[in-house]
Amino acid sequence: MLFAHDTEVTLAAMAALVNTAEAEPDELSTVAELLSFARSWQWSALGRLTAADVNEVRALRPVARRFWQLSDDDAAEQVNRLLADSHALPRLVKHDDWDYHLHAVPDQSPLARRMTVEFAMAMVDVIRTQQLDRLRECAADGCQDVYVDLSKNSSRRFCSSTCGNRANVAAYRARRR
C-alpha cells in the first residue's frame, strides 16, 4: 500500500468526481445521483442532501482537477489554501467499518466542504511523499479522464481497462497494417 487506506480511497473518489464532469449527460445533476456517488465512495454522515449540495460538489470538480496539472509547490500552496478556507482542524475518528483515520471538519459540515478537506488532507500525504506524479491523465486518445496510479511500479497509463484495451487493439491493428 502506497498511502494509508483513507488517503487512497479519497484520491480515487476525487478522480471519480473529476471524471463525472466529462460524462454525457452529467452524472451529478440530481440529489439522488449525488447520494449514490457519495455512498459508493463511503462518505459518512450524509444526512439530507439538497440541490445546493449538488451544486457545491459539482463546483469542486474543477478545483480538484487542477491538482492533476500542478507542481509540488503549487499543489502545496493550493492544499494550504483549501485547508485554511475550510477552517480544518484534524482529529482521529473511527466509524462504520473504518479504523482510525482523519477528519478535519465537523461531520455536520456540508458534503462539499468535507470532500474538499479530505481531498486536501490526502494531498498532504501525496506531496509529503513526493508522489504527485501518481496523479495522471489517461493516455488513451480521446479520453480526458484522470486517475491515481497506485500500482507498485508506477506504470499504469490508462484510467480503465476499457481505455487500455482500446489502445492495445489500435496499436495491434496499426502494426498489422
SULFEN-V760019 format. One record per residue. N is the residue number from 1. RES is the residue in one letter. NEAR is the number of other C-alpha atoms within 8 Angstrom. D_LAST is the distance of its C-alpha to the last C-alpha in Angstrom with 1 decimal. Layout:
n=[N;N]
res=[RES;RES]
near=[NEAR;NEAR]
d_last=[D_LAST;D_LAST]
This chain:
n=[1;2;3;4;5;6;7;8;9;10;11;12;13;14;15;16;17;18;19;20;21;22;23;24;25;26;27;28;29;30;31;32;33;34;35;36;37;38;39;40;41;42;43;44;45;46;47;48;49;50;51;52;53;54;55;56;57;58;59;60;61;62;63;64;65;66;67;68;69;70;71;72;73;74;75;76;77;78;79;80;81;82;83;84;85;86;87;88;89;90;91;92;93;94;95;96;97;98;99;100;101;102;103;104;105;106;107;108;109;110;111;112;113;114;115;116;117;118;119;120;121;122;123;124;125;126;127;128;129;130;131;132;133;134;135;136;137;138;139;140;141;142;143;144;145;146;147;148;149;150;151;152;153;154;155;156;157;158;159;160;161;162;163;164;165;166;167;168;169;170;171;172;173;174;175;176;177]
res=[M;L;F;A;H;D;T;E;V;T;L;A;A;M;A;A;L;V;N;T;A;E;A;E;P;D;E;L;S;T;V;A;E;L;L;S;F;A;R;S;W;Q;W;S;A;L;G;R;L;T;A;A;D;V;N;E;V;R;A;L;R;P;V;A;R;R;F;W;Q;L;S;D;D;D;A;A;E;Q;V;N;R;L;L;A;D;S;H;A;L;P;R;L;V;K;H;D;D;W;D;Y;H;L;H;A;V;P;D;Q;S;P;L;A;R;R;M;T;V;E;F;A;M;A;M;V;D;V;I;R;T;Q;Q;L;D;R;L;R;E;C;A;A;D;G;C;Q;D;V;Y;V;D;L;S;K;N;S;S;R;R;F;C;S;S;T;C;G;N;R;A;N;V;A;A;Y;R;A;R;R;R]
near=[5;5;8;7;7;8;11;11;9;11;12;10;9;10;12;10;9;14;11;10;10;9;8;5;4;9;9;10;8;8;12;6;10;11;10;8;8;10;9;7;8;6;8;6;6;9;5;4;10;7;8;7;12;14;8;9;10;9;8;10;11;8;8;10;11;8;9;10;6;9;7;9;7;8;11;10;8;8;12;9;8;11;11;8;7;9;7;10;7;8;7;8;9;8;7;4;4;7;7;8;9;9;11;11;13;6;7;6;8;7;9;10;10;12;8;10;14;12;11;12;10;13;10;10;10;11;12;7;6;8;8;9;6;9;11;11;11;13;8;10;5;4;8;8;10;15;13;10;10;9;7;6;4;8;7;6;8;12;12;6;7;6;12;12;8;9;10;8;8;8;8;8;8;7;6;5;4]
d_last=[41.6;40.9;43.4;46.3;45.3;46.7;44.7;41.4;42.1;43.2;40.2;37.8;40.1;39.9;36.2;36.2;38.8;36.8;33.8;36.1;36.3;32.6;33.0;33.4;36.2;37.9;38.6;41.9;43.9;46.7;49.2;47.9;44.3;45.8;47.9;45.0;42.9;46.0;46.8;43.3;43.5;47.1;48.9;52.5;55.6;53.8;57.0;56.8;53.9;54.2;52.2;53.2;51.5;48.3;48.5;49.4;46.5;44.1;45.5;44.7;40.9;40.4;43.0;41.0;37.6;39.0;39.3;35.6;35.8;39.2;40.3;42.8;45.8;44.7;44.0;47.4;49.1;47.5;48.4;52.0;52.2;51.0;53.4;56.3;55.8;55.7;58.8;57.1;59.5;57.6;59.2;58.2;58.0;57.3;56.6;55.0;52.8;52.2;54.1;55.4;53.2;53.9;54.9;56.1;57.4;59.6;58.1;59.5;57.6;55.1;51.7;49.9;52.3;51.9;48.1;48.3;50.6;48.8;45.6;47.6;49.1;45.7;44.5;47.6;46.2;42.7;44.3;46.9;44.4;42.1;39.2;38.3;34.8;34.4;34.4;30.8;28.6;25.4;22.3;20.1;19.1;21.8;24.1;27.5;29.2;31.1;31.9;34.0;32.3;34.9;32.8;34.6;32.4;31.5;27.7;26.9;24.4;24.2;27.1;26.3;24.2;22.8;21.3;20.2;18.4;16.8;15.5;14.4;12.5;10.8;10.1;8.8;6.4;5.3;5.5;3.8;0.0]
